[in-house]
Amino acid sequence: MRLQKGIVIDSVIVQDSINETFSLYLPKSFEMKGKWPALFVFDMEGKGVQTMAMFKDSAEKHGYILASPNNVHDSLTVSQNMVSTKLVMRQVTAMFPTNNSRIYTGGFDDGARFANLVPIFIKEVQGVLSIGASLVNTELLSAKSPFHFLGVVGNEDFNFTTLLEDEKVLNRLKFPNNLLFYEGGTEWPPSNYIDKALTLFDLSAISRGNTAIDSIFVQSNFNKEVHEIKALLRAKRLLLAERAMAEIISSNRTLINTDSLKDAQKDLKKDKLYRSLKRNQSAKLFKENLLREDFAYYLEEDVLTYNYNNLGWWNYQMTQIDNYISGDSRLEREMGKRLYGYVNALVEDNIDLLKVGQVLDEEALTLLLMLKTITAPDEFENYLNVVSIAAKNGDNGTALYYLEEVLKKGFKDKERIYSIEHSTLLRITPEFNKLVKKYLNDARYQIKDE
């Protein structure tokens, strides 16, 4: 087989398998000798090639083989996805001279959640790069089978809070771990953070004797990180600076003298502004955790009891979250954005759980869709889905209310409005067409009132 280096290759066939294929990236420096680290990248929506492209530059710089199974998908069971993953891993390690002490998994969001599970089921995996996702289930972790967990998350991402709790569990189980925080939410991190992550894997491999010592690389990286910390200190981003110090000290402790950085960290912890920010952050995190517990509790209760009357309470909570987001305090704004993400993820998870049930609880689904119009008012499809279910059940009052709400929000796709499922009878009524004409200037059906 002839494979080109330096480009992402789609649909490499797994031998002895009819359907299994994977995407592959070999760095330009790759040769069929030596021992190469391999990073298996996952995307649960069939976009493995696009996801691999986000890792490509860092993989090129650090000399990693990248591979992404094409048959791993969120519509399949965990066991089915694990079988595909195992087949691809076996193929890649058979085809190329991989360093079997340096097999890693990684991904973003849902892909990262699956990547977190892989080393629990496939023991050959030594590390996970989890971007924008916390651990799926800490109860599955075993101190007898540790792996290196490396989390990368924005300080406005709701996973930020969960990862801080995961860190405590990982430390208790003595799992090697690092957390890298960047300024932002649920979007992809700046590319240099993927570079930082692979650097941490490299430093860990050197510390464990799984790759050759490169003193120049270690010293150069240390100097670069210290330079970035100084920039954070000048910008008064003291909490991020202290976190970066802790990670650098931890990852370099057996490789280089870090006494100067330890002294700087001690001095920073004595700084009045740092201590004030730390207290404020702890207070915000405590408040955030209490609110998250309330949201989880009340959502479960509301769904079980079909409590439509509590939609007003949820509307008030979202108003409060909006106030946090527009507040004067940076930490409060970050908390508000995390809470906004958490509430919407919580509702989405409940919707997904309902849809995979053997019998769809349509009333509970309607409640959740109505709630979604409150928590994410600019996601128009939720309004249209409420209109569809209400029209199906002959509840024209509710259907017309949510139709007007989506039109008020600026929805202008007339073709979509006149093709809402189950609305055949509703959309020929005068009331329906009056609303369309009011907001879109023209209606499809001109029906006179008798």
C-alpha positions in Angstrom: 0.0 0.0 0.0 1.3 3.4 -1.0 0.3 6.2 1.4 1.2 9.9 1.0 2.6 11.7 3.9 1.6 15.2 5.0 -2.1 15.0 4.0 -5.2 13.5 5.6 -6.2 10.3 3.7 -9.8 9.2 3.9 -11.2 5.7 3.8 -8.1 3.5 4.4 -9.5 -0.1 4.4 -9.1 -2.3 7.4 -7.8 -5.7 6.3 -10.2 -8.7 6.7 -13.1 -6.3 7.1 -15.7 -5.4 4.5 -17.0 -2.2 6.0 -14.4 -0.9 8.4 -12.3 2.1 7.1 -10.4 4.9 8.8 -8.9 8.3 8.0 -5.1 8.6 8.4 -2.5 11.3 8.7 1.3 10.5 8.5 3.6 13.4 9.4 6.0 14.5 6.6 8.9 13.3 8.7 7.5 9.8 9.0 9.7 6.8 8.2 9.1 3.0 8.5 11.7 2.9 11.3 11.7 4.1 14.9 8.7 4.2 17.2 6.0 6.7 16.5 3.3 7.9 19.0 -0.3 7.5 17.6 -3.3 9.6 18.4 -6.8 8.1 17.6 -9.2 10.9 17.0 -13.0 10.5 17.3 -16.0 12.4 15.9 -19.5 11.0 16.6 -21.1 12.8 13.6 -19.1 11.2 10.9 -16.7 14.2 10.5 -13.5 12.5 11.4 -11.6 14.1 8.5 -12.5 17.6 9.6 -11.7 16.8 13.2 -8.3 15.3 12.3 -7.6 18.6 10.4 -7.7 20.4 13.7 -5.0 18.2 15.1 -2.9 18.0 11.9 -0.5 20.9 12.5 0.4 19.8 16.0 0.7 16.2 15.0 3.1 17.3 12.3 5.2 19.3 14.7 5.4 16.6 17.4 5.6 13.6 15.0 2.3 11.8 15.8 0.4 9.4 13.6 -3.3 10.4 13.4 -6.1 7.9 12.7 -9.9 8.3 13.0 -12.3 5.3 12.6 -15.0 6.2 10.1 -17.6 3.8 11.5 -17.8 5.3 15.0 -21.1 7.1 15.4 -23.4 8.3 18.1 -26.3 6.3 16.6 -24.4 3.1 17.5 -24.0 1.4 20.8 -20.8 1.8 22.9 -19.9 -1.9 22.2 -20.3 -1.5 18.5 -18.1 1.6 18.5 -15.5 -0.1 20.6 -15.3 -3.0 18.2 -14.7 -0.5 15.3 -12.1 1.3 17.4 -10.3 -1.9 18.3 -10.1 -3.0 14.7 -8.7 0.3 13.5 -6.1 0.4 16.3 -5.0 -3.1 15.5 -4.7 -2.2 11.8 -2.7 1.0 12.5 -0.3 -0.7 14.9 0.2 -3.5 12.5 0.9 -1.2 9.5 3.3 1.2 11.1 6.1 1.1 13.7 4.1 2.7 16.6 5.4 3.2 20.1 2.9 0.9 21.9 3.6 2.8 25.2 2.3 5.9 23.5 -1.2 5.2 22.2 -3.6 8.0 22.8 -7.2 8.9 22.1 -8.7 12.3 21.7 -11.6 14.4 20.4 -13.8 17.4 20.9 -17.2 17.5 22.7 -19.1 14.2 22.1 -16.0 12.7 20.4 -14.0 13.5 23.5 -16.6 11.8 25.7 -16.2 8.6 23.7 -12.4 9.0 23.8 -12.6 9.1 27.6 -14.2 5.6 27.5 -11.8 3.9 25.2 -8.9 3.3 27.7 -11.4 1.8 30.2 -12.2 -0.9 27.6 -9.0 -1.0 25.6 -6.1 -1.2 28.0 -3.4 -0.5 25.3 -4.4 3.2 25.4 -2.2 5.2 27.8 -3.7 8.7 27.5 -6.7 10.8 26.6 -6.9 14.3 25.1 -10.4 15.5 26.1 -11.3 18.9 24.5 -14.5 20.5 25.8 -15.7 17.4 27.7 -15.5 16.0 31.2 -15.2 12.3 32.1 -18.3 10.3 31.2 -18.4 8.3 34.4 -15.7 8.5 37.1 -17.1 5.3 38.7 -15.7 3.3 35.8 -12.2 4.4 36.6 -9.9 2.0 38.4 -6.7 2.7 40.3 -5.3 -0.6 38.9 -5.6 0.7 35.3 -4.6 4.4 35.3 -4.2 6.4 32.1 -3.0 10.0 31.5 -6.1 12.3 31.4 -5.5 15.6 29.7 -8.4 18.0 29.7 -8.6 21.2 27.6 -11.6 23.5 28.3 -12.7 27.1 28.1 -13.4 29.0 31.3 -16.9 29.8 30.0 -17.7 26.1 29.2 -20.0 24.4 31.6 -17.6 21.4 31.6 -15.1 23.7 33.3 -16.8 23.2 36.7 -17.2 19.4 36.2 -13.6 19.0 35.2 -12.5 20.7 38.4 -14.4 18.0 40.3 -13.0 15.2 38.0 -9.5 16.5 38.8 -10.1 15.6 42.5 -11.2 12.1 41.6 -8.2 11.6 39.3 -5.8 12.8 42.0 -7.4 10.5 44.6 -7.0 7.5 42.2 -3.4 8.7 41.4 -4.1 9.1 37.7 -1.6 11.4 36.0 -3.6 14.3 34.8 -3.4 17.9 33.5 -6.1 20.6 32.9 -5.5 23.4 30.5 -7.9 26.3 30.6 -8.3 28.9 27.9 -10.5 32.0 27.5 -13.7 30.9 25.8 -16.7 28.7 25.8 -17.6 25.5 23.9 -15.8 26.3 20.7 -12.5 24.8 19.6 -9.6 26.1 21.6 -6.8 28.1 20.0 -4.5 25.8 18.0 -1.6 26.3 20.4 -3.6 24.5 23.1 -3.5 21.3 21.1 0.2 21.9 20.8 0.4 22.3 24.5 -1.5 19.1 25.1 0.8 17.0 22.9 3.8 18.6 24.5 2.5 17.4 27.9 2.1 13.9 26.5 5.7 14.2 25.2 7.0 15.3 28.6 5.2 12.5 30.4 6.7 10.0 28.0 10.2 11.3 28.6 9.6 11.2 32.4 8.4 7.6 32.2 11.2 6.5 29.9 8.8 5.7 27.0 10.8 8.0 24.6 14.3 9.4 24.4 15.3 12.3 26.5 15.5 15.6 24.6 17.0 18.2 26.9 16.8 21.0 24.4 13.1 20.4 23.8 12.4 20.3 27.6 14.3 23.5 28.3 12.9 25.3 25.2 9.3 24.4 26.2 9.9 25.4 29.8 11.2 28.8 28.7 8.2 29.4 26.4 5.7 28.5 29.1 7.4 30.8 31.6 7.2 33.6 29.0 3.4 33.0 28.6 2.9 33.0 32.3 4.6 36.4 32.6 2.2 37.7 30.0 -0.8 36.4 32.0 0.6 38.1 35.1 1.0 41.4 33.3 -2.6 41.2 32.2 -3.7 40.5 35.8 -5.0 37.1 34.8 -3.7 35.7 38.0 -5.9 32.6 38.4 -5.0 31.4 34.9 -1.3 32.2 35.6 -1.3 30.1 38.8 -3.0 27.2 37.1 -0.4 27.3 34.3 2.4 27.4 36.9 1.0 24.3 38.6 0.7 22.3 35.4 4.3 23.2 34.3 5.8 22.4 37.7 3.9 19.0 37.7 4.9 18.0 34.1 8.6 19.1 34.5 9.3 18.0 38.1 11.6 15.1 37.1 13.1 16.7 34.0 14.3 20.2 34.9 14.9 22.4 38.0 11.6 24.3 38.6 12.5 25.9 41.9 12.4 29.4 40.5 8.8 28.8 39.2 7.8 27.2 42.6 9.0 30.4 44.3 7.1 32.6 41.9 4.0 30.4 42.6 4.4 30.8 46.3 4.7 34.6 46.0 1.6 34.8 43.7 -0.5 32.9 46.3 0.4 35.5 48.9 -0.6 38.4 46.6 -3.7 40.3 47.9 -5.3 40.6 44.5 -4.8 36.8 43.8 -6.2 35.9 47.1 -9.2 38.1 46.6 -9.8 36.6 43.1 -9.4 33.1 44.5 -12.0 33.7 47.2 -14.4 35.2 44.7 -13.9 32.3 42.3 -14.5 29.8 45.1 -17.7 31.6 46.1 -18.9 31.7 42.5 -18.2 28.0 42.0 -20.0 27.2 45.2 -23.0 29.2 44.0 -22.8 27.7 40.6 -22.9 24.1 41.9 -25.9 24.9 44.1 -27.8 26.3 41.1 -26.8 23.3 38.9 -28.2 21.0 41.6 -31.4 23.0 41.7 -31.8 22.9 37.9 -31.2 19.1 37.7 -33.7 18.5 40.5 -36.5 20.7 39.3 -36.2 19.5 35.7 -36.6 15.9 36.7 -39.6 16.8 38.9 -41.2 18.9 36.1 -40.8 16.2 33.5 -42.2 13.5 35.8 -45.2 15.6 36.7 -45.7 17.4 33.4 -45.5 20.6 35.4 -46.2 23.3 32.7 -46.8 25.8 35.5 -43.1 25.9 36.4 -42.2 27.3 33.0 -42.5 30.8 34.6 -39.9 29.8 37.2 -37.5 28.7 34.4 -38.1 31.9 32.6 -37.1 33.8 35.8 -33.9 31.7 36.2 -32.9 32.4 32.6 -33.4 36.1 33.3 -31.0 35.8 36.3 -28.5 34.0 34.1 -28.7 36.8 31.6 -28.0 39.2 34.4 -24.9 37.3 35.4 -23.7 37.3 31.8 -24.1 41.1 31.5 -22.6 41.7 35.0 -19.6 43.8 35.9 -17.6 41.0 37.4 -15.5 38.9 35.0 -15.9 35.8 37.2 -19.7 36.4 37.3 -19.9 36.7 33.6 -18.0 33.4 33.2 -20.3 31.7 35.7 -23.4 33.0 33.8 -22.1 31.6 30.5 -21.3 28.2 32.1 -24.8 28.1 33.6 -26.4 29.0 30.3 -24.5 26.1 28.7 -25.3 23.7 31.5 -29.1 24.3 31.4 -29.3 23.8 27.7 -27.2 20.7 27.8 -29.4 19.4 30.6 -32.6 19.9 28.6 -31.0 18.4 25.4 -29.9 15.3 27.4 -33.4 14.8 28.6 -34.8 15.2 25.1 -32.3 12.6 23.8 -33.3 10.2 26.6 -37.0 10.5 25.7 -36.3 9.9 22.0 -34.4 6.6 22.6 -37.1 5.2 24.8 -39.3 2.3 23.5 -42.4 4.5 23.8 -42.1 8.2 23.3 -43.6 10.3 26.1 -45.0 13.0 23.9 -46.3 15.2 26.7 -42.9 15.2 28.4 -41.3 16.0 25.1 -43.6 18.9 24.6 -42.7 20.3 28.0 -39.0 20.0 27.2 -39.4 21.7 23.8 -41.4 24.5 25.4 -38.6 24.8 28.0 -36.0 24.9 25.2 -37.8 28.0 23.8 -37.0 29.7 27.1 -33.4 28.5 27.6 -32.4 28.9 23.9 -34.9 31.4 22.5 -33.1 31.8 19.1 -33.3 28.1 18.2 -36.4 28.3 16.0 -36.8 24.6 15.4 -38.0 24.0 19.0 -41.0 26.4 18.5 -41.9 24.6 15.2 -41.8 21.2 16.9 -44.2 22.5 19.6 -46.5 23.7 16.9 -46.3 20.3 15.2 -47.2 18.3 18.3 -49.9 20.7 19.4 -51.5 20.7 15.9 -51.4 16.9 15.9 -53.3 16.8 19.2 -55.8 19.4 18.1 -54.5 22.1 20.5 -54.7 25.0 18.1 -54.4 27.6 20.8 -50.9 26.3 21.9 -49.9 25.8 18.2 -50.8 29.4 17.3 -49.1 30.8 20.4 -45.8 29.2 19.5 -46.2 30.1 15.9 -46.5 33.7 16.8 -43.6 33.5 19.2 -41.2 32.1 16.5 -42.4 34.8 14.1 -41.8 37.5 16.7 -38.3 36.2 17.1 -37.6 36.9 13.4 -38.2 33.5 11.7 -38.9 34.2 8.0 -38.9 30.8 6.3 -42.5 30.7 4.9 -41.9 27.4 3.1 -40.9 25.8 6.4 -43.9 27.3 8.2 -46.3 25.8 5.6 -44.7 22.4 5.8 -44.8 21.9 9.6 -45.6 18.2 10.2 -49.2 17.5 11.3 -50.3 21.0 10.6 -52.3 20.4 7.4 -55.7 21.5 8.8 -54.2 24.2 11.0 -52.4 26.0 8.2 -55.6 26.6 6.2 -57.3 28.3 9.1 -57.8 32.1 9.1 -55.9 32.5 12.4 -52.8 30.7 11.1 -52.7 32.8 7.9 -53.4 36.1 9.7 -50.3 35.5 11.8 -48.2 34.7 8.7 -49.5 37.8 7.0 -48.9 40.0 10.0 -45.2 39.1 10.4 -44.3 38.1 6.8 -46.6 40.5 4.9 -48.2 37.7 2.8 -50.0 34.4 3.5 -50.4 31.4 1.3 -54.2 31.0 1.9 -56.7 33.9 1.8 -59.7 32.7 3.7 -62.5 35.0 4.6 -64.2 34.9 7.9 -67.9 34.1 7.5 
